[in-house]
Amino acid sequence: MISYATFHRLAHPVVLLLIVLVQIGFIVQYHPYYLSYFNPLMGGHYTAPYLVNIGWGEGLDEAARYLNRKQNAEGMIVTSWYSWQFSSYFNGQTIDLSDNFPAYGADYTVFYINQLQRGFPSRELLTYFNDRIPEKVINVNGIDYAWIYQGPITGEKINGDMTYQLNHPFGKTINLMGIDLPQTTFVADMPDKAITLYWQVISFVPGDYNVSIRVVDEFGVIWGQVDRLPIGGLFRTNQWLPGHIIRDEYKLNLDPAIPPGKYTFDILMYDFETEEIFEQVQSVGSITVTPPETPLDLDTFHSLLPHTQQTELMPNLSLIGHDFEPTSVLVGQKERFKLYWYADKKLSRDHNFYLVAQHTSGLQLPLFIQPVGSKKYPTSQWQAKHILAVAHYFAFPFDAPEGDYTLSIRGDTSLSAGEPICQAELGKITVLGPPSTIDLTELPQIEPFTAQLGDEVRLIGYQLKKTAIGIDLQLYWQSIWTPSDDFKVFVHVSDENENIVAQEDSIPVGGTRPTTSWFPAEVLADRYFVSAPPGEYTIWIGMYSPIDGQRLPIVNSSGSVSQNRIQLARIRIGK
């Protein structure tokens, strides 16, 4: 048997050897970035970026080598924090990122962790780039040290891919050249969907505008949206320079329960202060959404919903939330809401649900029966643990009693013989009777006009006034009978060459009176404010379906007609 003294004598060098080997292991692991080591007992690389300022240039050499592999790297301009270190490895020209300006025109911008922690060169610049997806992230021993972003943001010439080339004028000052989507197929719950807009500045922009990008389905329902000042507000549209091109990148988040299918984009610019729409382009580009690869976490998803539920309305199928808000509606007026469903197991058949309104008097009014899933993705195709949102429209019939109702959802098995009714309450809604129609004889300022659009709508007059920056137009419509679809009104302001210099598109009466809510023979006043630069213009109006863009045909008109639009008047704006 080995004595304790002998064991101690033999074990001592073994322990020392093990210590040396562990030290060598750490040296090898962190070579050549030894300063990236942080005590694992204090959380190591998981907590260090949140507790202390770190970074002495580690990883900038890798960022430079990445850019050196690009074509014509020697001719590129890159702006970087710790530029004196980065330039030692980069083959092209390096500019120090000491303020915002270098990032506007550089081919690439390299941000560094130390700079982000300290908020240099400005929070505005960091916020804008944080809302973009980097081309490359340099990770050193578990910590992201450097982020590489493509540029330039603005310049007289910008090389960039455009998935969709548009060349759509926004007034006479800006041209939306196109949009770029690095990918056009998305998994529903995949984060960080990148989209880039390319703006061409024609002349000085008089307004300060926001941009809104919206992902919509064929019915105009919004399933993803981002609203932001262009370029994150680094410099506003009224500071843009004529002749420049602007690269404007966004991160777009979709509703994680979006139904699989094809969607398009609407892109708007609107006044930062008044929210008045400056210009918009609809249904540009398309993306395809596929189901999530892994089930969404139900508890986490609940926290994202405006209103939560947990009611099993059909076997293995529960209503888990909705976005309905208590409101007041006219009879016949369309309202929209989203329902969020959860399948506990794989479903074997397609399910429907009922929307029922109960009056305070006890009267129960069935409003519709519709599929739980979308038409293109019925419940029989859902997988276990699947969460899906579906948008629905409803309207109270014209003969519905006025007053307060409670809206409820019922499953299709609730009405089976012998089964108790299982329902989930959405909320309260107040139903109002028909509005009083307008008597045109009491409005002497109206310019009489006669036009019929399709078989359902007449234009019977208008009022047109000049403003300091455009026109104030009030249209007077009369329904022949209730239209079968929700049509949008468009107002075009065109120059002598028939170029549209300004326009306004809207659901009638500021979005509050969709055409499917119109009563037979009802007269409505529908107002539009359109901004336009000084000049002589022609005012055109019409209606179209937002689903397919088809305009209502002009059956007859007391004014000229072109491309299913009515020439309303000629006007001079400005001096």
C-alpha positions as a printed NumPy array, in Angstrom:
array([[  0.   ,   0.   ,   0.   ],
       [  1.291,   3.504,  -0.97 ],
       [  1.876,   5.663,   2.038],
       [  0.297,   9.117,   2.321],
       [  3.715,  10.777,   2.044],
       [  4.501,   8.842,  -1.115],
       [  1.059,   9.674,  -2.626],
       [  1.523,  13.346,  -1.77 ],
       [  4.979,  13.344,  -3.331],
       [  3.664,  11.746,  -6.554],
       [  0.4  ,  13.753,  -6.784],
       [  1.997,  17.147,  -6.379],
       [  3.632,  17.263,  -9.848],
       [  0.475,  15.782, -11.381],
       [ -1.61 ,  18.594,  -9.961],
       [  0.879,  21.144, -11.2  ],
       [  0.818,  19.548, -14.63 ],
       [ -2.97 ,  19.696, -14.712],
       [ -2.915,  23.357, -13.725],
       [ -0.388,  24.09 , -16.474],
       [ -2.491,  22.191, -19.034],
       [ -5.623,  24.096, -18.022],
       [ -3.732,  27.383, -18.385],
       [ -2.445,  26.327, -21.812],
       [ -6.025,  25.381, -22.742],
       [ -7.232,  28.864, -21.886],
       [ -4.335,  30.42 , -23.806],
       [ -5.105,  28.357, -26.886],
       [ -8.839,  29.   , -26.608],
       [ -8.478,  32.786, -26.411],
       [ -5.534,  33.182, -28.805],
       [ -4.94 ,  35.809, -30.108],
       [ -7.617,  37.794, -28.255],
       [ -6.511,  37.278, -24.654],
       [ -8.394,  40.361, -23.425],
       [-11.683,  38.708, -24.438],
       [-11.434,  36.395, -21.408],
       [-13.848,  37.104, -18.568],
       [-14.127,  35.247, -15.295],
       [-16.697,  32.451, -15.741],
       [-17.506,  32.653, -12.022],
       [-18.91 ,  36.131, -12.727],
       [-20.892,  34.987, -15.769],
       [-18.074,  35.17 , -18.319],
       [-19.   ,  36.3  , -21.812],
       [-22.719,  36.095, -20.988],
       [-22.708,  39.01 , -18.562],
       [-19.54 ,  40.981, -19.378],
       [-21.065,  43.203, -22.136],
       [-23.769,  44.326, -19.687],
       [-21.483,  44.995, -16.717],
       [-18.304,  46.597, -18.061],
       [-17.082,  48.479, -21.116],
       [-15.101,  46.023, -23.204],
       [-13.179,  45.921, -26.461],
       [ -9.648,  46.994, -27.275],
       [ -9.864,  46.341, -31.007],
       [-10.388,  42.571, -30.87 ],
       [-12.178,  41.408, -34.025],
       [-11.502,  44.505, -36.114],
       [ -8.819,  42.552, -37.955],
       [-11.412,  39.903, -38.846],
       [-13.817,  42.612, -40.033],
       [-11.097,  44.038, -42.264],
       [-10.207,  40.607, -43.677],
       [-13.889,  39.989, -44.451],
       [-14.097,  43.239, -46.43 ],
       [-10.719,  42.621, -48.099],
       [-12.225,  39.539, -49.741],
       [-14.758,  41.694, -51.591],
       [-14.231,  42.727, -55.176],
       [-12.459,  46.09 , -55.53 ],
       [-11.748,  46.289, -51.795],
       [ -8.815,  48.614, -52.546],
       [-11.237,  51.182, -53.969],
       [-13.719,  51.032, -51.103],
       [-14.251,  53.602, -48.371],
       [-15.028,  52.184, -44.933],
       [-15.776,  54.134, -41.769],
       [-14.921,  52.456, -38.485],
       [-14.514,  53.047, -34.785],
       [-10.893,  52.639, -33.69 ],
       [-10.05 ,  53.456, -37.296],
       [ -6.301,  53.47 , -36.636],
       [ -6.5  ,  49.787, -35.713],
       [ -8.935,  48.818, -38.48 ],
       [ -6.895,  50.608, -41.178],
       [ -3.828,  48.533, -40.271],
       [ -5.605,  45.489, -41.741],
       [ -7.904,  46.995, -44.409],
       [ -6.699,  47.381, -47.997],
       [ -8.967,  50.325, -48.862],
       [ -9.499,  53.783, -47.379],
       [-10.595,  54.108, -43.75 ],
       [-12.386,  57.111, -42.246],
       [-12.802,  57.496, -38.493],
       [-16.411,  57.197, -37.302],
       [-16.089,  60.176, -35.001],
       [-19.45 ,  61.674, -36.034],
       [-22.495,  60.771, -38.115],
       [-21.328,  62.18 , -41.434],
       [-18.841,  59.452, -42.53 ],
       [-21.572,  56.789, -42.27 ],
       [-23.737,  58.601, -44.841],
       [-21.368,  58.117, -47.776],
       [-19.089,  55.186, -46.875],
       [-19.303,  51.902, -48.786],
       [-19.401,  50.082, -45.453],
       [-19.769,  51.094, -41.808],
       [-18.149,  49.037, -39.038],
       [-19.505,  49.465, -35.517],
       [-17.593,  48.257, -32.476],
       [-18.863,  47.024, -29.112],
       [-17.014,  49.656, -27.071],
       [-18.586,  52.371, -29.175],
       [-22.094,  50.961, -28.79 ],
       [-21.725,  50.685, -25.034],
       [-20.681,  54.339, -24.806],
       [-23.254,  55.626, -27.328],
       [-20.801,  57.107, -29.858],
       [-20.968,  58.971, -32.178],
       [-24.705,  59.578, -31.53 ],
       [-27.703,  57.687, -30.252],
       [-29.593,  58.617, -33.43 ],
       [-27.031,  56.918, -35.667],
       [-26.83 ,  53.846, -33.449],
       [-30.62 ,  53.569, -33.308],
       [-30.892,  53.709, -37.092],
       [-28.285,  51.005, -37.655],
       [-29.786,  48.884, -34.887],
       [-32.984,  48.882, -36.944],
       [-31.058,  47.363, -39.843],
       [-29.742,  43.835, -40.302],
       [-25.921,  43.71 , -40.472],
       [-24.267,  41.979, -43.389],
       [-21.737,  40.375, -41.04 ],
       [-21.253,  40.086, -37.274],
       [-17.784,  39.354, -35.873],
       [-18.02 ,  37.156, -32.789],
       [-15.004,  36.618, -30.539],
       [-15.243,  33.905, -27.891],
       [-19.001,  34.17 , -27.52 ],
       [-19.276,  37.977, -27.649],
       [-20.337,  40.04 , -30.682],
       [-17.53 ,  42.591, -31.086],
       [-18.1  ,  44.169, -34.52 ],
       [-21.029,  44.707, -36.907],
       [-20.574,  45.385, -40.639],
       [-23.293,  47.289, -42.531],
       [-23.482,  47.964, -46.238],
       [-23.617,  51.571, -47.414],
       [-23.72 ,  54.215, -48.523],
       [-26.881,  55.649, -46.991],
       [-26.959,  58.581, -49.385],
       [-24.986,  59.664, -52.434],
       [-25.245,  60.662, -56.059],
       [-24.882,  57.02 , -57.063],
       [-25.726,  53.989, -54.949],
       [-25.17 ,  50.468, -56.129],
       [-27.864,  48.253, -54.689],
       [-30.003,  45.328, -55.665],
       [-33.685,  46.014, -56.297],
       [-36.036,  43.079, -56.208],
       [-38.776,  45.361, -57.553],
       [-38.031,  48.42 , -59.707],
       [-40.873,  50.911, -59.358],
       [-39.934,  54.476, -60.356],
       [-43.102,  55.715, -58.668],
       [-43.308,  59.52 , -58.247],
       [-44.08 ,  60.914, -54.81 ],
       [-45.255,  64.35 , -55.8  ],
       [-42.759,  66.139, -58.017],
       [-39.924,  65.987, -55.516],
       [-39.22 ,  62.296, -54.776],
       [-39.132,  59.121, -56.832],
       [-39.453,  55.71 , -55.192],
       [-36.985,  53.865, -57.402],
       [-37.634,  50.421, -55.983],
       [-37.522,  48.056, -53.053],
       [-35.144,  45.24 , -52.208],
       [-36.05 ,  42.061, -50.362],
       [-33.098,  39.755, -49.666],
       [-35.647,  36.951, -49.516],
       [-39.272,  36.696, -50.599],
       [-40.271,  33.574, -48.661],
       [-40.561,  33.828, -44.884],
       [-41.367,  31.432, -42.094],
       [-44.227,  33.04 , -40.138],
       [-42.337,  33.491, -36.854],
       [-38.915,  34.263, -38.36 ],
       [-37.611,  37.566, -36.921],
       [-35.736,  40.383, -38.621],
       [-37.268,  40.495, -42.085],
       [-35.21 ,  43.044, -44.027],
       [-36.629,  45.468, -46.584],
       [-34.81 ,  48.355, -48.268],
       [-36.365,  51.348, -50.05 ],
       [-34.44 ,  53.395, -52.607],
       [-35.499,  57.038, -52.905],
       [-34.343,  59.414, -55.645],
       [-34.483,  63.115, -54.741],
       [-35.706,  65.146, -57.747],
       [-35.918,  68.561, -56.072],
       [-36.042,  70.042, -52.6  ],
       [-38.745,  68.363, -50.51 ],
       [-40.946,  70.964, -48.762],
       [-42.362,  68.595, -46.122],
       [-41.151,  66.515, -43.199],
       [-42.461,  63.023, -43.864],
       [-42.704,  59.657, -42.149],
       [-42.574,  56.357, -44.013],
       [-45.001,  53.501, -43.401],
       [-44.432,  50.01 , -44.824],
       [-47.383,  47.642, -44.487],
       [-47.757,  43.97 , -45.336],
       [-51.332,  43.369, -46.464],
       [-53.432,  40.496, -47.74 ],
       [-55.808,  40.619, -50.71 ],
       [-58.504,  42.189, -48.514],
       [-56.265,  45.   , -47.276],
       [-55.822,  43.55 , -43.766],
       [-52.475,  44.588, -42.269],
       [-50.312,  41.677, -41.008],
       [-47.055,  43.552, -40.495],
       [-46.137,  47.211, -40.269],
       [-43.257,  49.555, -39.534],
       [-43.588,  53.358, -39.27 ],
       [-40.497,  55.49 , -38.966],
       [-38.805,  58.638, -40.143],
       [-36.676,  57.85 , -43.214],
       [-33.088,  56.978, -42.308],
       [-34.187,  56.841, -38.686],
       [-34.536,  60.642, -38.61 ],
       [-30.789,  61.184, -39.114],
       [-31.772,  63.877, -41.556],
       [-35.353,  64.663, -42.459],
       [-36.847,  64.669, -45.947],
       [-36.827,  68.486, -46.031],
       [-33.005,  68.231, -45.708],
       [-32.532,  65.832, -48.63 ],
       [-30.338,  67.074, -51.46 ],
       [-31.56 ,  67.069, -55.082],
       [-29.7  ,  64.55 , -57.214],
       [-29.042,  62.186, -54.316],
       [-30.244,  58.627, -53.88 ],
       [-31.254,  57.451, -50.407],
       [-30.861,  53.863, -49.188],
       [-33.471,  53.417, -46.448],
       [-33.422,  50.064, -44.624],
       [-35.985,  48.636, -42.217],
       [-36.62 ,  45.588, -40.066],
       [-40.131,  44.336, -40.601],
       [-41.92 ,  42.196, -38.042],
       [-44.939,  40.152, -39.08 ],
       [-47.726,  38.916, -36.854],
       [-46.229,  35.554, -35.759],
       [-49.667,  33.953, -36.219],
       [-50.015,  35.239, -39.807],
       [-51.815,  32.707, -42.039],
       [-49.595,  31.056, -44.676],
       [-50.062,  32.597, -48.12 ],
       [-49.002,  35.449, -50.393],
       [-48.907,  39.096, -49.269],
       [-48.03 ,  42.438, -50.858],
       [-46.619,  45.762, -49.631],
       [-48.197,  49.199, -49.321],
       [-45.685,  52.048, -48.953],
       [-46.8  ,  55.473, -47.731],
       [-45.251,  58.825, -46.916],
       [-47.232,  61.043, -44.586],
       [-46.733,  64.362, -42.855],
       [-44.822,  63.97 , -39.593],
       [-47.012,  66.511, -37.767],
       [-50.497,  66.255, -39.327],
       [-50.319,  62.586, -40.469],
       [-51.829,  63.677, -43.802],
       [-50.788,  61.253, -46.566],
       [-48.29 ,  62.813, -48.965],
       [-48.179,  59.889, -51.395],
       [-48.595,  56.127, -51.431],
       [-48.067,  53.136, -53.66 ],
       [-50.073,  49.963, -53.122],
       [-49.556,  46.265, -53.78 ],
       [-45.878,  46.505, -54.739],
       [-43.759,  43.426, -54.389],
       [-44.909,  40.225, -52.761],
       [-43.772,  37.755, -50.144],
       [-44.821,  34.201, -49.421],
       [-45.316,  33.143, -45.793],
       [-44.984,  29.511, -44.727],
       [-46.042,  27.936, -41.395],
       [-43.654,  28.104, -38.411],
       [-41.056,  25.34 , -38.343],
       [-41.517,  24.924, -34.578],
       [-44.679,  25.574, -32.54 ],
       [-45.058,  29.002, -30.963],
       [-44.861,  29.066, -27.168],
       [-48.431,  29.587, -25.971],
       [-47.542,  31.449, -22.756],
       [-45.176,  33.823, -24.579],
       [-47.68 ,  34.388, -27.364],
       [-50.406,  35.289, -24.868],
       [-48.352,  38.294, -23.788],
       [-48.41 ,  39.627, -27.372],
       [-52.188,  39.62 , -27.736],
       [-54.407,  42.703, -27.236],
       [-57.027,  40.527, -25.484],
       [-56.495,  36.978, -24.251],
       [-58.94 ,  34.104, -24.039],
       [-58.591,  30.425, -23.228],
       [-61.81 ,  28.775, -24.317],
       [-61.982,  25.383, -25.991],
       [-64.833,  25.896, -28.448],
       [-64.321,  22.65 , -30.371],
       [-62.436,  19.437, -29.562],
       [-58.691,  20.285, -29.355],
       [-59.322,  23.782, -30.776],
       [-59.329,  26.848, -28.505],
       [-59.866,  30.559, -29.004],
       [-56.867,  32.149, -27.257],
       [-57.295,  35.837, -28.097],
       [-58.655,  38.609, -30.309],
       [-58.187,  42.29 , -31.128],
       [-61.85 ,  43.391, -31.037],
       [-62.47 ,  46.708, -29.265],
       [-65.861,  47.998, -28.058],
       [-67.232,  50.445, -30.602],
       [-70.305,  52.   , -32.203],
       [-71.355,  51.114, -35.745],
       [-74.064,  51.98 , -38.21 ],
       [-76.275,  49.205, -39.451],
       [-74.691,  47.847, -42.618],
       [-71.246,  49.211, -41.698],
       [-68.418,  46.69 , -42.018],
       [-66.182,  46.056, -39.016],
       [-63.047,  43.923, -38.833],
       [-61.412,  41.87 , -36.103],
       [-58.791,  39.137, -35.766],
       [-59.238,  35.884, -33.905],
       [-56.295,  33.835, -32.61 ],
       [-56.753,  30.058, -32.463],
       [-54.717,  27.231, -30.933],
       [-54.828,  23.579, -32.002],
       [-53.855,  21.291, -29.128],
       [-53.587,  18.296, -31.468],
       [-53.536,  17.725, -35.218],
       [-57.071,  18.352, -36.44 ],
       [-58.84 ,  15.841, -38.639],
       [-61.44 ,  18.1  , -40.259],
       [-62.314,  21.663, -41.157],
       [-64.136,  23.657, -38.494],
       [-66.435,  26.674, -38.724],
       [-67.531,  29.151, -36.069],
       [-70.543,  31.386, -35.529],
       [-70.544,  35.096, -34.694],
       [-73.639,  35.886, -32.633],
       [-74.837,  39.257, -31.323],
       [-77.173,  39.358, -28.31 ],
       [-79.253,  42.496, -27.774],
       [-79.9  ,  43.766, -24.243],
       [-83.522,  42.755, -24.82 ],
       [-82.413,  39.124, -25.134],
       [-82.734,  38.964, -28.936],
       [-80.001,  36.772, -30.46 ],
       [-78.875,  37.807, -33.928],
       [-76.599,  35.405, -35.89 ],
       [-74.248,  37.54 , -38.011],
       [-72.309,  34.863, -39.93 ],
       [-70.78 ,  31.405, -40.009],
       [-67.215,  31.268, -41.343],
       [-64.23 ,  28.872, -41.394],
       [-61.96 ,  28.947, -38.361],
       [-58.912,  28.881, -40.63 ],
       [-58.306,  30.82 , -43.801],
       [-59.73 ,  29.471, -47.036],
       [-56.23 ,  28.605, -48.235],
       [-55.252,  27.052, -44.897],
       [-58.244,  25.298, -43.279],
       [-57.996,  23.622, -39.882],
       [-57.617,  20.153, -41.43 ],
       [-54.103,  21.235, -42.5  ],
       [-53.054,  22.536, -39.067],
       [-50.432,  20.697, -37.079],
       [-50.408,  20.061, -33.342],
       [-49.652,  23.149, -31.186],
       [-50.404,  25.38 , -34.161],
       [-51.411,  29.035, -33.533],
       [-53.12 ,  30.916, -36.344],
       [-54.781,  34.313, -36.676],
       [-57.624,  34.928, -39.112],
       [-59.214,  38.295, -39.967],
       [-62.986,  38.553, -40.341],
       [-65.47 ,  41.225, -41.404],
       [-69.036,  41.531, -40.18 ],
       [-71.938,  43.951, -40.478],
       [-75.311,  44.256, -38.803],
       [-78.233,  43.924, -41.232],
       [-80.116,  47.1  , -42.091],
       [-83.177,  45.941, -40.145],
       [-81.23 ,  45.179, -36.929],
       [-82.707,  46.917, -33.844],
       [-80.655,  49.789, -32.512],
       [-79.012,  49.506, -29.128],
       [-76.282,  47.621, -27.25 ],
       [-75.193,  44.098, -28.142],
       [-72.708,  41.543, -26.843],
       [-70.655,  39.749, -29.505],
       [-69.824,  36.08 , -28.919],
       [-68.024,  33.297, -30.785],
       [-69.496,  29.785, -30.888],
       [-67.956,  26.628, -32.291],
       [-69.677,  24.506, -34.909],
       [-70.096,  21.611, -32.453],
       [-71.978,  23.839, -29.996],
       [-75.165,  23.624, -32.028],
       [-75.147,  19.845, -32.292],
       [-78.156,  18.087, -30.832],
       [-77.86 ,  17.575, -27.098],
       [-74.59 ,  19.505, -26.626],
       [-74.463,  22.611, -24.402],
       [-73.575,  25.911, -26.031],
       [-69.868,  26.714, -25.605],
       [-69.022,  30.32 , -26.398],
       [-66.432,  33.03 , -25.861],
       [-67.424,  36.651, -25.421],
       [-65.6  ,  39.279, -27.535],
       [-67.088,  42.481, -26.154],
       [-69.813,  45.083, -26.395],
       [-70.948,  46.942, -29.497],
       [-73.527,  49.706, -29.978],
       [-75.585,  49.652, -33.17 ],
       [-76.905,  52.937, -34.559],
       [-79.661,  53.411, -37.097],
       [-79.344,  54.869, -40.599],
       [-77.717,  58.316, -40.739],
       [-79.789,  61.268, -41.898],
       [-79.217,  61.833, -45.594],
       [-77.913,  65.17 , -46.923],
       [-80.352,  67.572, -48.584],
       [-78.424,  69.183, -51.44 ],
       [-80.949,  71.973, -51.809],
       [-79.685,  73.343, -48.513],
       [-76.117,  73.583, -49.87 ],
       [-76.068,  76.328, -52.545],
       [-72.283,  76.229, -52.913],
       [-72.371,  72.786, -54.579],
       [-71.289,  72.506, -58.204],
       [-73.819,  70.128, -59.835],
       [-72.274,  67.137, -61.581],
       [-73.673,  63.895, -62.929],
       [-71.773,  60.618, -63.242],
       [-72.57 ,  56.98 , -62.619],
       [-69.907,  54.494, -61.533],
       [-70.863,  50.893, -62.171],
       [-74.414,  49.94 , -61.257],
       [-74.212,  51.108, -57.669],
       [-72.896,  54.669, -57.186],
       [-73.606,  58.158, -58.535],
       [-71.597,  61.371, -58.19 ],
       [-74.129,  64.206, -57.943],
       [-71.988,  67.232, -57.109],
       [-68.835,  68.651, -55.556],
       [-67.258,  71.653, -53.847],
       [-63.705,  72.64 , -54.782],
       [-61.577,  75.212, -52.969],
       [-57.949,  76.218, -53.315],
       [-55.713,  76.183, -50.251],
       [-52.224,  77.587, -49.72 ],
       [-50.679,  74.197, -50.537],
       [-53.251,  72.389, -52.675],
       [-56.977,  71.703, -52.886],
       [-59.906,  71.103, -50.549],
       [-62.397,  68.877, -52.389],
       [-65.763,  67.665, -51.122],
       [-67.546,  65.024, -53.209],
       [-71.232,  64.211, -52.899],
       [-72.119,  60.595, -53.608],
       [-75.48 ,  58.89 , -53.834],
       [-75.888,  55.152, -53.665],
       [-78.265,  53.544, -56.143],
       [-78.375,  50.601, -53.766],
       [-75.904,  49.219, -51.252],
       [-72.643,  48.389, -53.101],
       [-71.54 ,  44.761, -52.978],
       [-67.886,  45.633, -52.326],
       [-65.84 ,  48.171, -50.372],
       [-64.464,  50.57 , -52.945],
       [-61.787,  53.197, -52.435],
       [-62.05 ,  56.71 , -53.843],
       [-59.047,  58.2  , -55.636],
       [-58.381,  61.861, -56.366],
       [-55.646,  62.553, -58.933],
       [-54.068,  65.953, -59.539],
       [-52.353,  65.841, -62.955],
       [-50.36 ,  68.372, -64.948],
       [-50.754,  69.333, -68.609],
       [-48.86 ,  66.184, -69.658],
       [-51.241,  64.023, -67.588],
       [-48.508,  63.209, -65.081],
       [-49.964,  62.666, -61.609],
       [-48.263,  65.168, -59.302],
       [-50.392,  64.415, -56.234],
       [-53.134,  62.04 , -55.231],
       [-55.252,  60.873, -52.332],
       [-56.843,  57.432, -51.942],
       [-59.235,  56.569, -49.13 ],
       [-62.239,  54.628, -47.968],
       [-65.038,  57.264, -48.178],
       [-65.63 ,  59.799, -45.409],
       [-62.151,  59.443, -43.951],
       [-62.399,  55.664, -43.733],
       [-65.574,  55.738, -41.609],
       [-68.16 ,  54.891, -44.292],
       [-67.091,  51.966, -46.467],
       [-69.37 ,  51.662, -49.486],
       [-70.905,  48.431, -48.18 ],
       [-72.436,  50.523, -45.351],
       [-74.26 ,  52.877, -47.737],
       [-78.046,  52.825, -47.702],
       [-80.042,  52.818, -50.926],
       [-80.486,  56.427, -52.17 ],
       [-78.32 ,  57.788, -49.323],
       [-76.327,  60.971, -50.029],
       [-72.878,  61.32 , -48.41 ],
       [-70.329,  64.135, -48.206],
       [-66.785,  62.876, -48.769],
       [-63.895,  65.319, -48.185],
       [-60.283,  65.23 , -49.453],
       [-57.294,  67.506, -48.883],
       [-54.572,  67.093, -51.516],
       [-51.246,  68.929, -51.402],
       [-49.641,  69.974, -54.699],
       [-46.958,  72.453, -55.784],
       [-47.978,  75.646, -57.632],
       [-49.209,  75.095, -61.192],
       [-52.199,  74.463, -63.433],
       [-53.828,  71.076, -62.963],
       [-56.713,  68.808, -63.836],
       [-58.651,  67.054, -61.069],
       [-59.671,  63.445, -61.774],
       [-61.691,  61.157, -59.528],
       [-62.926,  57.572, -59.519],
       [-63.368,  54.426, -57.455],
       [-61.523,  51.1  , -57.437],
       [-61.441,  47.781, -55.64 ],
       [-58.486,  47.596, -53.222],
       [-58.375,  43.825, -53.737],
       [-57.425,  43.802, -57.42 ],
       [-57.057,  47.521, -58.254],
       [-59.82 ,  47.401, -60.883],
       [-61.647,  50.712, -61.301],
       [-65.409,  50.949, -61.387],
       [-66.468,  51.592, -64.986],
       [-67.915,  55.026, -65.745],
       [-71.381,  54.388, -67.19 ],
       [-72.09 ,  58.045, -67.952],
       [-70.661,  61.43 , -66.971],
       [-71.265,  65.115, -67.558],
       [-67.476,  65.511, -67.669],
       [-64.739,  63.933, -69.756],
       [-63.736,  60.335, -68.987],
       [-60.326,  58.695, -69.374],
       [-59.188,  55.292, -68.083],
       [-62.365,  54.93 , -65.98 ],
       [-61.777,  58.178, -64.168],
       [-63.828,  61.37 , -64.33 ],
       [-62.393,  64.78 , -65.2  ],
       [-63.914,  66.946, -62.509],
       [-62.371,  70.402, -62.981],
       [-59.301,  72.425, -63.913],
       [-57.638,  74.571, -61.29 ],
       [-54.605,  76.769, -60.787],
       [-52.761,  76.372, -57.485],
       [-50.528,  79.147, -56.208],
       [-49.828,  82.468, -57.857]])
